[in-house]
Amino acid sequence: MLRRIVSRAFTPKATDALESAITSTVRELLDRAGSTFDVIEEIAYPLSCTPSRRYSVVQPERRPDFVRWTEAITSFAGSFAAAEHRQTAFHQALPSSATYFRAELRQHRQAT
């Protein structure tokens, strides 16, 4: 069910529409990176959140939190779930992200 819903958001037409935003984000991330940087930490994680972030209500100042939550939740759900530090990160990220999104949803409902 979830796969069907997500696949609608990432059709070839939809992903083509994201190309310029992704290119722009990569340029921003590279501009912020120093002469030496961790590609995974400073490029891959933030970039992996770009498409979903653009569809969400995440405020720009909360994007680092969103990246952290996404990494913690997705890595726990993957093959790294046995790693204790990933379990800890997951158990911290899940309630924090849920609290944030509930508050955003409540504000959105009040505004409409």
C-alpha positions in Angstrom: 0.0 0.0 0.0 2.7 2.5 1.0 4.8 1.6 -2.0 1.8 2.3 -4.3 1.3 5.8 -2.7 4.9 6.7 -2.8 5.4 5.5 -6.4 2.8 8.1 -7.5 4.9 10.9 -6.1 8.0 9.7 -7.9 6.8 9.1 -11.5 9.2 10.0 -14.3 7.3 13.3 -14.8 7.5 14.1 -11.1 11.1 13.3 -10.8 12.0 15.3 -13.9 10.3 18.3 -12.2 12.6 17.9 -9.2 15.8 17.9 -11.2 16.5 21.6 -11.0 15.7 21.6 -7.3 18.1 18.7 -6.7 20.8 20.3 -8.8 20.4 23.5 -6.8 20.5 21.6 -3.5 23.7 19.8 -4.5 25.3 23.1 -5.5 24.3 24.6 -2.1 25.7 21.6 -0.2 29.0 21.6 -2.1 29.3 25.4 -1.5 28.9 24.8 2.2 31.4 21.9 2.3 34.9 22.8 3.0 37.9 21.5 1.0 37.7 18.3 2.9 34.3 16.8 3.9 32.4 13.7 4.7 30.3 13.0 1.5 27.8 10.9 3.4 27.2 13.3 6.2 27.4 16.6 4.3 26.0 15.6 0.9 24.2 12.3 0.8 22.0 12.6 4.0 20.8 16.1 3.3 20.3 15.3 -0.4 18.3 12.2 0.4 15.7 14.3 2.2 15.4 16.8 -0.6 12.4 15.4 -2.5 10.3 14.6 0.6 11.3 17.8 2.3 10.0 19.8 -0.7 6.6 18.1 -0.3 6.5 18.6 3.4 5.8 21.4 5.9 9.3 21.3 7.3 10.5 24.8 8.0 13.9 25.7 6.7 15.4 26.1 10.2 14.2 22.6 11.1 15.8 20.9 8.1 18.8 19.7 10.0 16.4 18.0 12.5 14.5 16.5 9.6 17.7 15.1 8.1 18.6 13.6 11.5 15.2 12.1 12.0 15.1 10.7 8.5 18.5 9.1 8.9 17.8 7.7 12.3 14.4 6.2 11.3 15.4 4.8 7.9 18.7 3.3 9.1 17.0 1.6 12.0 14.4 0.2 9.6 17.2 -1.2 7.4 19.9 -3.7 8.1 21.5 -1.6 10.8 18.7 -2.1 13.3 20.9 -4.3 15.5 23.4 -1.5 16.1 22.8 -0.1 19.6 23.6 3.5 18.6 21.1 3.3 15.8 18.4 2.0 18.1 19.1 4.9 20.5 18.9 7.4 17.6 15.7 5.8 16.4 14.0 5.9 19.8 15.0 9.6 20.1 14.0 10.6 16.6 10.6 9.0 16.4 8.9 10.9 19.2 10.7 14.2 18.4 9.6 14.0 14.7 6.1 13.0 15.7 5.7 15.9 18.1 7.0 18.3 15.4 4.7 17.0 12.7 1.6 16.9 15.0 2.2 20.5 15.9 2.6 21.5 12.3 -0.5 19.6 11.3 -2.5 21.2 14.1 -1.4 24.7 13.0 -2.3 23.9 9.4 -5.7 22.7 10.3 -6.4 25.8 12.4 -5.2 28.0 9.5 -7.6 26.4 7.0 
